[in-house]
Amino acid sequence: MIFYCINNGYGISADIKKMTNVEHIHHRSAAYGIPGMFIEDGNNVIDVYEGFKKAVDHVRGGNGPVLIESVTYRWLGHSSSDPGKYRTREEVELWKQKDPIENLRNYLIENNIASVEELEEIQAQVKTAVEASVKFAEESPFPPLESAFEDIYAD
């Protein structure tokens, strides 16, 4: 099992540094006797892939679970009722410059892995698939109440 902590720097609306006395969440894994891994730039898709590859190899090798922490950011508040007043506009804008989707897109184009046209085609296919999924969900009947109790395991 891989436990993944996406550390966005905040515990709801408080700076994580005020919420815990450890610098990095992945250090907490030692308390459970499992290794912790750290991905410093959780906005770098390649770094996240490589970090997860190591974790997957570890787990599939029969070595037990692992905790991964990656540092990233959330642009919006914790919930729809959170105006995010605990952050500055400059902080949010700085992190928007690290947009992982846009940065991966640029990486793929700059390294001739994909063309603009190919990426636009993929984006169009994804949009179509998402729209079809939303339509299916909206047109589907609600599941029966009893289904909430299916596939539950308790020891």
Secondary structure by P-SEA (a helix, b strand, c coil): cbbbbbcccccccccccccccccccccccccccbbbbbbcccccaaaaaaaaaaaaaaaaacccbbbbbbbbbbccccccccccccccaaaaaaaaaacaaaaaaaaaaaaccccaaaaaaaaaaaaaaaaaaaaaaaacccccccccccccccc
